[in-house]
């Protein structure tokens, strides 16, 4: 626990543990996972489920987190989920996750360790919840960081910020529209729009200066110029640079309300302890979703809920010195819970 606190606390200055091995392992049918391990025999295991990101677990922030877990004595598997790398929620993703989870759980069991815990980030919460329900003997607990219970409300907030819980990150709108695309009646132009929104993500994510008003306009208009004229307005709406997003969301979000996109029925059937953590100022999925996640759990299921100002959606956040003591207490409680979760316990 002290090693987790050392590397996850504000005093770490973003440094990364050394002497951690990362190995890419093929799972067949084009799927792969990343294995992180430290020196010595592991004392537990984690499966880390990335959100929708072109780099998945190879994103430097998530890579660092996996290395921190490994430095604290956990062997870590981080599946590269094919559809999440394309920024798409997909009904097959929980099955793809299980393709990594089940053999890893067997390996961990052969080491004489309890089943791995799962730690999900952002939109990775959905496949993690579904897989944990479907394979309860393969997991000892579930940690949801920045997850959601209501997909429609979360997507609407990510585009319009209408949840009342802070302003959204404007760079995320193209990722939301990628998931709306099958319902946008784009016809033969759908692959072109998919390419353009993916290109917009790759050219803007990780560049906070482009969040400023007007800053990302030149990038978007250059991509729009490559599209048929009839699709340019829709593309710009999907970049948050033309009006009309509310009308699109009103029409399309109800079409996403299917069982594979709603974690709540699966949350209600969970049998393993759950840790819920959310950044107070999360600018992608609003913090109210943490409350919804807890409300959807079985009443008697062990759980811990942490709302923190120390971590945002994309990593460490600026800490208000006036809240330092309370935030450190929250961080230590979260670290303690994460330390014990792979054994099925909660602090």
VOPAGU-2260 file (C-alpha; in pm, 1 decimal, decimal comma):
REM VOPAGU-2260
SITE   aa  ch    i         X         Y         Z
SITE  UNK   A    0       0,0       0,0       0,0
SITE  UNK   A    1     286,2     237,1      77,5
SITE  UNK   A    2     429,3     182,0    -270,2
SITE  UNK   A    3      93,9     265,5    -427,8
SITE  UNK   A    4      72,7     579,6    -216,3
SITE  UNK   A    5     429,7     674,3    -309,5
SITE  UNK   A    6     362,9     665,3    -683,2
SITE  UNK   A    7      -0,7     781,2    -690,9
SITE  UNK   A    8      35,4    1069,3    -448,0
SITE  UNK   A    9      99,9    1434,0    -540,6
SITE  UNK   A   10     460,2    1399,6    -423,4
SITE  UNK   A   11     549,1    1157,6    -707,4
SITE  UNK   A   12     589,6    1447,8    -954,7
SITE  UNK   A   13     471,2    1219,5   -1234,8
SITE  UNK   A   14     777,8     995,4   -1216,0
SITE  UNK   A   15     743,3     634,2   -1329,3
SITE  UNK   A   16     870,2     325,7   -1143,8
SITE  UNK   A   17    1178,1     165,8   -1293,2
SITE  UNK   A   18    1260,1    -200,3   -1355,8
SITE  UNK   A   19     906,3    -286,9   -1469,5
SITE  UNK   A   20     876,1    -526,0   -1760,7
SITE  UNK   A   21     608,9    -469,0   -2028,1
SITE  UNK   A   22     539,3    -749,5   -2273,6
SITE  UNK   A   23     290,5    -757,5   -2560,5
SITE  UNK   A   24     110,3   -1091,5   -2587,5
SITE  UNK   A   25    -103,0   -1208,9   -2879,1
SITE  UNK   A   26    -444,4   -1354,4   -2794,1
SITE  UNK   A   27    -540,4   -1472,6   -3142,6
SITE  UNK   A   28    -780,8   -1330,5   -3400,6
SITE  UNK   A   29    -597,2    -999,0   -3401,5
SITE  UNK   A   30    -635,0    -938,5   -3027,3
SITE  UNK   A   31    -349,2    -862,9   -2789,8
SITE  UNK   A   32    -278,7    -767,0   -2431,2
SITE  UNK   A   33       2,9    -594,3   -2244,2
SITE  UNK   A   34     155,8    -771,8   -1944,7
SITE  UNK   A   35     328,4    -564,7   -1675,1
SITE  UNK   A   36     535,3    -727,6   -1403,0
SITE  UNK   A   37     787,1    -616,1   -1145,8
SITE  UNK   A   38    1080,7    -797,4    -991,2
SITE  UNK   A   39     998,2   -1077,5    -753,2
SITE  UNK   A   40     692,3   -1292,8    -704,3
SITE  UNK   A   41     360,5   -1107,8    -740,0
SITE  UNK   A   42     124,6   -1083,4    -443,8
SITE  UNK   A   43    -188,3   -1018,8    -648,9
SITE  UNK   A   44    -317,1    -932,1    -995,6
SITE  UNK   A   45    -511,0    -667,0   -1185,1
SITE  UNK   A   46    -677,8    -647,8   -1524,7
SITE  UNK   A   47    -675,7    -283,8   -1639,3
SITE  UNK   A   48    -947,4    -189,6   -1888,6
SITE  UNK   A   49    -877,5     126,2   -2085,4
SITE  UNK   A   50   -1146,1     360,2   -2210,1
SITE  UNK   A   51   -1191,7     463,9   -2570,8
SITE  UNK   A   52    -851,9     588,3   -2683,4
SITE  UNK   A   53    -645,3     528,9   -3000,5
SITE  UNK   A   54    -350,0     413,9   -2787,0
SITE  UNK   A   55    -542,4     212,0   -2529,0
SITE  UNK   A   56    -314,0      92,2   -2250,0
SITE  UNK   A   57     -14,6     219,5   -2446,3
SITE  UNK   A   58    -120,4     576,1   -2366,5
SITE  UNK   A   59     160,9     708,4   -2140,1
SITE  UNK   A   60     -76,9     789,5   -1853,5
SITE  UNK   A   61    -228,0     442,6   -1840,1
SITE  UNK   A   62     108,3     279,4   -1905,6
SITE  UNK   A   63     239,9     461,0   -1598,7
SITE  UNK   A   64     -54,8     347,0   -1386,1
SITE  UNK   A   65       2,1     -15,3   -1487,3
SITE  UNK   A   66     368,5      20,1   -1396,7
SITE  UNK   A   67     273,3     164,1   -1058,6
SITE  UNK   A   68      52,8    -139,1    -988,8
SITE  UNK   A   69     338,9    -366,7   -1095,4
SITE  UNK   A   70     582,9    -181,6    -869,1
SITE  UNK   A   71     342,2    -242,0    -578,9
SITE  UNK   A   72     360,0    -617,2    -636,9
SITE  UNK   A   73      71,9    -683,3    -874,8
SITE  UNK   A   74     101,7    -857,9   -1209,0
SITE  UNK   A   75    -108,2    -659,0   -1455,3
SITE  UNK   A   76    -283,4    -749,9   -1778,4
SITE  UNK   A   77    -408,1    -459,2   -1993,0
SITE  UNK   A   78    -604,1    -584,5   -2297,1
SITE  UNK   A   79    -587,8    -380,4   -2617,2
SITE  UNK   A   80    -958,7    -378,9   -2696,8
SITE  UNK   A   81    -997,6    -350,5   -3073,3
SITE  UNK   A   82   -1316,5    -144,8   -3082,0
SITE  UNK   A   83   -1202,7      87,1   -2803,5
SITE  UNK   A   84    -890,0     161,3   -3007,1
SITE  UNK   A   85   -1131,6     273,4   -3281,4
SITE  UNK   A   86   -1318,2     483,3   -3020,1
SITE  UNK   A   87   -1628,5     269,1   -3053,1
SITE  UNK   A   88   -1851,5     113,2   -2788,9
SITE  UNK   A   89   -1941,3    -227,4   -2929,2
SITE  UNK   A   90   -2152,3    -519,3   -2801,4
SITE  UNK   A   91   -1864,5    -763,1   -2863,8
SITE  UNK   A   92   -1612,8    -576,5   -2647,2
SITE  UNK   A   93   -1702,8    -759,4   -2320,6
SITE  UNK   A   94   -1637,6   -1085,6   -2505,6
SITE  UNK   A   95   -1304,3    -950,5   -2630,0
SITE  UNK   A   96   -1221,0    -851,9   -2272,0
SITE  UNK   A   97   -1308,2   -1200,5   -2146,5
SITE  UNK   A   98   -1067,8   -1344,3   -2404,7
SITE  UNK   A   99    -788,1   -1181,3   -2202,2
SITE  UNK   A  100    -945,3   -1209,8   -1856,4
SITE  UNK   A  101   -1014,0   -1584,2   -1844,8
SITE  UNK   A  102    -668,8   -1719,4   -1936,6
SITE  UNK   A  103    -506,9   -1454,1   -1716,3
SITE  UNK   A  104    -725,7   -1564,5   -1423,6
SITE  UNK   A  105    -609,0   -1922,6   -1484,3
SITE  UNK   A  106    -244,0   -1809,6   -1480,8
SITE  UNK   A  107    -296,7   -1615,2   -1159,7
SITE  UNK   A  108    -471,7   -1911,6    -997,6
SITE  UNK   A  109    -178,1   -2136,1   -1093,2
SITE  UNK   A  110      47,6   -1899,4    -896,4
SITE  UNK   A  111    -161,8   -1963,3    -587,2
SITE  UNK   A  112    -309,0   -1612,6    -593,2
SITE  UNK   A  113    -673,2   -1503,0    -571,1
SITE  UNK   A  114    -849,7   -1405,6    -894,4
SITE  UNK   A  115    -746,3   -1068,7   -1039,4
SITE  UNK   A  116    -934,9    -750,9    -967,9
SITE  UNK   A  117   -1044,7    -537,6   -1263,0
SITE  UNK   A  118    -971,5    -165,0   -1281,6
SITE  UNK   A  119   -1157,7      22,2   -1555,3
SITE  UNK   A  120   -1115,9     376,5   -1680,7
SITE  UNK   A  121   -1393,3     596,9   -1824,4
SITE  UNK   A  122   -1596,7     420,3   -2095,1
SITE  UNK   A  123   -1405,3     102,0   -2014,0
SITE  UNK   A  124   -1642,8      66,1   -1720,0
SITE  UNK   A  125   -1914,9     -81,4   -1944,0
SITE  UNK   A  126   -1728,1    -391,2   -2071,1
SITE  UNK   A  127   -1565,6    -437,3   -1728,9
SITE  UNK   A  128   -1903,3    -444,7   -1552,8
SITE  UNK   A  129   -2053,0    -684,6   -1808,6
SITE  UNK   A  130   -1750,0    -916,5   -1797,9
SITE  UNK   A  131   -1745,6    -915,5   -1416,0
SITE  UNK   A  132   -2110,4   -1017,5   -1409,8
SITE  UNK   A  133   -2062,4   -1288,1   -1673,7
SITE  UNK   A  134   -1747,2   -1437,9   -1514,4
SITE  UNK   A  135   -1769,7   -1381,3   -1138,1
SITE  UNK   A  136   -1527,6   -1663,3   -1053,9
SITE  UNK   A  137   -1256,6   -1495,6   -1266,1
SITE  UNK   A  138   -1254,1   -1166,0   -1071,1
SITE  UNK   A  139   -1216,0   -1083,2    -703,1
SITE  UNK   A  140   -1338,1    -724,1    -727,1
SITE  UNK   A  141   -1410,7    -435,8    -960,7
SITE  UNK   A  142   -1276,8     -78,7    -950,3
SITE  UNK   A  143   -1451,3     181,4   -1167,4
SITE  UNK   A  144   -1259,1     505,5   -1219,2
SITE  UNK   A  145   -1454,8     779,5   -1396,3
SITE  UNK   A  146   -1720,4     531,6   -1509,4
SITE  UNK   A  147   -2084,1     580,6   -1601,1
SITE  UNK   A  148   -2424,8     431,3   -1527,6
SITE  UNK   A  149   -2629,2     635,2   -1777,2
SITE  UNK   A  150   -2471,0     629,5   -2123,7
SITE  UNK   A  151   -2709,2     880,9   -2279,7
SITE  UNK   A  152   -2662,9    1136,6   -2002,0
SITE  UNK   A  153   -2285,6    1089,9   -2010,5
SITE  UNK   A  154   -2266,8    1137,0   -2387,8
SITE  UNK   A  155   -2490,5    1442,2   -2374,5
SITE  UNK   A  156   -2271,8    1595,8   -2104,9
SITE  UNK   A  157   -1956,5    1522,9   -2306,3
SITE  UNK   A  158   -2100,4    1723,3   -2597,0
SITE  UNK   A  159   -2313,4    1995,2   -2437,6
SITE  UNK   A  160   -2219,7    2008,8   -2067,4
SITE  UNK   A  161   -2587,0    2013,6   -1970,1
SITE  UNK   A  162   -2549,2    1789,6   -1663,4
SITE  UNK   A  163   -2481,3    2085,8   -1436,8
SITE  UNK   A  164   -2149,7    1934,5   -1327,8
SITE  UNK   A  165   -1889,0    2146,4   -1498,6
SITE  UNK   A  166   -1787,3    2223,4   -1854,2
SITE  UNK   A  167   -1696,8    1932,1   -2082,5
SITE  UNK   A  168   -1370,6    1884,4   -2268,3
SITE  UNK   A  169   -1450,1    2011,5   -2621,7
SITE  UNK   A  170   -1194,4    1777,6   -2778,6
SITE  UNK   A  171   -1412,8    1474,8   -2700,3
SITE  UNK   A  172   -1711,8    1559,1   -2918,7
SITE  UNK   A  173   -1579,0    1373,0   -3228,0
SITE  UNK   A  174   -1545,2    1052,0   -3022,6
SITE  UNK   A  175   -1909,7    1077,6   -2918,8
SITE  UNK   A  176   -2022,6    1133,7   -3277,7
SITE  UNK   A  177   -1823,7     830,1   -3390,7
SITE  UNK   A  178   -2055,9     626,9   -3170,0
SITE  UNK   A  179   -2363,6     802,2   -3306,8
SITE  UNK   A  180   -2253,7     749,6   -3667,5
SITE  UNK   A  181   -2445,1     422,8   -3731,3
SITE  UNK   A  182   -2768,2     614,0   -3662,3
SITE  UNK   A  183   -2689,8     932,0   -3858,7
SITE  UNK   A  184   -2810,6     811,5   -4200,3
SITE  UNK   A  185   -2476,2     892,5   -4359,2
SITE  UNK   A  186   -2508,7     618,3   -4621,7
SITE  UNK   A  187   -2198,0     556,7   -4830,9
SITE  UNK   A  188   -2032,8     860,2   -4670,1
SITE  UNK   A  189   -2015,2     693,7   -4326,6
SITE  UNK   A  190   -1656,2     562,6   -4375,2
SITE  UNK   A  191   -1543,0     912,8   -4476,0
SITE  UNK   A  192   -1696,9    1068,1   -4165,3
SITE  UNK   A  193   -1545,6     796,4   -3948,3
SITE  UNK   A  194   -1201,9     863,8   -4094,9
SITE  UNK   A  195   -1239,7    1241,2   -4050,4
SITE  UNK   A  196   -1356,6    1224,5   -3687,0
SITE  UNK   A  197   -1080,1     977,2   -3602,8
SITE  UNK   A  198    -829,8    1209,6   -3769,0
SITE  UNK   A  199    -967,9    1499,2   -3565,5
SITE  UNK   A  200    -911,0    1301,3   -3246,0
SITE  UNK   A  201    -557,1    1204,1   -3339,9
SITE  UNK   A  202    -466,1    1562,7   -3427,7
SITE  UNK   A  203    -615,8    1725,9   -3118,6
SITE  UNK   A  204    -612,4    1490,2   -2818,8
SITE  UNK   A  205    -329,7    1556,9   -2580,7
SITE  UNK   A  206    -304,6    1920,1   -2693,8
SITE  UNK   A  207    -476,4    2126,4   -2422,0
SITE  UNK   A  208    -405,8    2451,4   -2605,8
SITE  UNK   A  209    -664,8    2342,6   -2864,3
SITE  UNK   A  210    -940,0    2357,6   -2601,5
SITE  UNK   A  211    -938,8    2736,3   -2625,7
SITE  UNK   A  212   -1221,3    2894,4   -2829,1
SITE  UNK   A  213   -1140,4    2886,2   -3199,7
SITE  UNK   A  214    -810,7    2704,1   -3155,8
SITE  UNK   A  215    -914,6    2374,9   -3313,4
SITE  UNK   A  216   -1109,3    2539,7   -3596,6
SITE  UNK   A  217    -826,7    2529,8   -3854,6
SITE  UNK   A  218    -773,1    2157,6   -3794,8
SITE  UNK   A  219   -1144,1    2080,3   -3833,4
SITE  UNK   A  220   -1196,9    2297,0   -4142,5
SITE  UNK   A  221    -896,2    2141,4   -4314,9
SITE  UNK   A  222   -1046,8    1795,9   -4258,9
SITE  UNK   A  223   -1393,8    1914,7   -4360,6
SITE  UNK   A  224   -1252,9    2027,6   -4694,7
SITE  UNK   A  225   -1168,1    1664,4   -4775,5
SITE  UNK   A  226   -1531,9    1554,6   -4733,7
SITE  UNK   A  227   -1822,8    1579,8   -4977,9
SITE  UNK   A  228   -1989,8    1919,1   -4940,4
SITE  UNK   A  229   -2313,4    1754,8   -4821,9
SITE  UNK   A  230   -2135,9    1610,6   -4514,2
SITE  UNK   A  231   -1924,0    1905,0   -4403,4
SITE  UNK   A  232   -2185,8    2060,3   -4175,6
SITE  UNK   A  233   -2248,4    1728,4   -3998,2
SITE  UNK   A  234   -1873,6    1679,7   -3954,5
SITE  UNK   A  235   -1838,0    2025,1   -3798,1
SITE  UNK   A  236   -2138,2    1960,4   -3570,7
SITE  UNK   A  237   -1955,2    1647,1   -3460,6
SITE  UNK   A  238   -1649,3    1858,6   -3380,2
SITE  UNK   A  239   -1853,5    2102,5   -3171,9
SITE  UNK   A  240   -1790,9    2378,7   -3426,9
SITE  UNK   A  241   -2137,8    2416,2   -3579,6
SITE  UNK   A  242   -2482,5    2435,3   -3415,9
SITE  UNK   A  243   -2714,4    2138,5   -3419,5
SITE  UNK   A  244   -2568,0    1891,8   -3168,0
SITE  UNK   A  245   -2871,9    1904,7   -2938,0
SITE  UNK   A  246   -3105,6    1807,8   -3220,7
SITE  UNK   A  247   -2882,0    1516,7   -3320,4
SITE  UNK   A  248   -2857,0    1394,5   -2961,3
SITE  UNK   A  249   -3234,7    1418,9   -2908,6
SITE  UNK   A  250   -3291,2    1200,7   -3213,1
SITE  UNK   A  251   -3013,2     946,3   -3175,4
SITE  UNK   A  252   -2942,8     886,6   -2804,5
SITE  UNK   A  253   -3269,3     692,5   -2747,2
SITE  UNK   A  254   -3152,2     448,2   -3015,4
SITE  UNK   A  255   -2846,9     360,4   -2801,7
SITE  UNK   A  256   -3055,8     251,7   -2501,9
SITE  UNK   A  257   -2999,4    -120,3   -2546,0
SITE  UNK   A  258   -2889,1    -377,0   -2290,1
SITE  UNK   A  259   -2533,5    -392,0   -2423,7
SITE  UNK   A  260   -2503,7     -15,0   -2371,8
SITE  UNK   A  261   -2668,3       2,8   -2027,9
SITE  UNK   A  262   -2455,0    -113,6   -1734,9
SITE  UNK   A  263   -2731,8     -87,6   -1474,4
SITE  UNK   A  264   -2886,5    -436,6   -1516,9
SITE  UNK   A  265   -2537,1    -583,5   -1492,7
SITE  UNK   A  266   -2445,2    -371,0   -1190,8
SITE  UNK   A  267   -2755,0    -501,3   -1011,7
SITE  UNK   A  268   -2630,8    -859,3   -1060,0
SITE  UNK   A  269   -2269,9    -814,7    -942,5
SITE  UNK   A  270   -2145,5   -1037,1    -661,7
SITE  UNK   A  271   -1791,6    -906,4    -607,7
SITE  UNK   A  272   -1686,3    -595,3    -408,4
SITE  UNK   A  273   -1683,5    -267,7    -601,6
SITE  UNK   A  274   -1470,1      44,6    -566,2
SITE  UNK   A  275   -1604,6     357,1    -736,2
SITE  UNK   A  276   -1372,3     654,9    -780,2
SITE  UNK   A  277   -1444,2     974,2    -970,2
SITE  UNK   A  278   -1275,0    1307,6   -1018,7
SITE  UNK   A  279   -1481,4    1591,5    -878,6
SITE  UNK   A  280   -1404,0    1802,8   -1185,7
SITE  UNK   A  281   -1412,1    1523,9   -1446,4
SITE  UNK   A  282   -1464,4    1701,2   -1779,6
SITE  UNK   A  283   -1567,6    1390,5   -1975,3
SITE  UNK   A  284   -1804,8    1186,9   -1756,9
SITE  UNK   A  285   -1973,0    1400,6   -1488,2
SITE  UNK   A  286   -1920,2    1315,4   -1123,7
SITE  UNK   A  287   -2294,3    1252,5   -1073,9
SITE  UNK   A  288   -2239,6     920,9   -1253,2
SITE  UNK   A  289   -2052,6     789,6    -946,8
SITE  UNK   A  290   -2372,0     830,5    -743,6
SITE  UNK   A  291   -2573,3     654,1   -1013,5
SITE  UNK   A  292   -2325,1     365,7   -1023,6
SITE  UNK   A  293   -2351,1     310,7    -649,7
SITE  UNK   A  294   -2732,1     332,0    -657,9
SITE  UNK   A  295   -2744,0      54,0    -918,6
SITE  UNK   A  296   -2545,6    -195,0    -705,8
SITE  UNK   A  297   -2717,3    -462,6    -494,1
SITE  UNK   A  298   -2787,3    -307,6    -151,2
SITE  UNK   A  299   -2577,4    -558,8      43,1
SITE  UNK   A  300   -2279,7    -564,3    -194,1
SITE  UNK   A  301   -1957,6    -435,3     -31,9
SITE  UNK   A  302   -1852,0    -107,2    -193,4
SITE  UNK   A  303   -1642,5     203,3    -137,3
SITE  UNK   A  304   -1700,6     535,4    -313,8
SITE  UNK   A  305   -1435,6     806,7    -346,4
SITE  UNK   A  306   -1482,7    1149,8    -500,4
SITE  UNK   A  307   -1153,2    1329,5    -536,5
SITE  UNK   A  308   -1013,3    1658,9    -654,3
SITE  UNK   A  309    -666,9    1506,1    -683,9
SITE  UNK   A  310    -731,5    1317,6   -1007,7
SITE  UNK   A  311    -917,8    1434,4   -1316,4
SITE  UNK   A  312   -1031,4    1231,6   -1615,2
SITE  UNK   A  313    -694,5    1248,7   -1786,0
SITE  UNK   A  314    -460,5    1226,2   -1488,8
SITE  UNK   A  315    -346,6    1429,8   -1192,0
SITE  UNK   A  316    -539,1    1750,8   -1128,6
SITE  UNK   A  317    -438,3    2078,1    -965,8
SITE  UNK   A  318    -497,7    2045,9    -594,6
SITE  UNK   A  319    -660,2    2319,9    -388,9
SITE  UNK   A  320    -421,5    2373,8     -94,1
SITE  UNK   A  321    -719,0    2448,9     131,5
SITE  UNK   A  322    -850,3    2096,1      71,7
SITE  UNK   A  323    -514,4    1922,5     103,6
SITE  UNK   A  324    -584,2    1729,0     425,3
SITE  UNK   A  325    -924,0    1601,1     311,3
SITE  UNK   A  326    -787,5    1508,0     -29,9
SITE  UNK   A  327    -498,4    1315,3     121,4
SITE  UNK   A  328    -741,8    1124,3     341,7
SITE  UNK   A  329    -949,2    1036,5      33,2
SITE  UNK   A  330    -638,8     932,7    -158,8
SITE  UNK   A  331    -516,3     706,0     120,7
SITE  UNK   A  332    -859,6     547,6     149,6
SITE  UNK   A  333    -864,9     481,1    -223,9
SITE  UNK   A  334    -511,1     341,6    -221,7
SITE  UNK   A  335    -598,8     111,0      67,7
SITE  UNK   A  336    -906,8     -15,7    -115,8
SITE  UNK   A  337    -711,0     -76,6    -436,5
SITE  UNK   A  338    -442,3    -258,9    -240,4
SITE  UNK   A  339    -691,9    -503,2     -88,7
SITE  UNK   A  340    -934,9    -543,5    -378,5
SITE  UNK   A  341    -742,7    -826,5    -556,4
SITE  UNK   A  342    -805,5   -1042,7    -250,4
SITE  UNK   A  343   -1176,0    -961,7    -253,5
SITE  UNK   A  344   -1154,2    -734,8      48,7
SITE  UNK   A  345   -1218,1    -366,2     108,7
SITE  UNK   A  346   -1058,9    -142,0     368,3
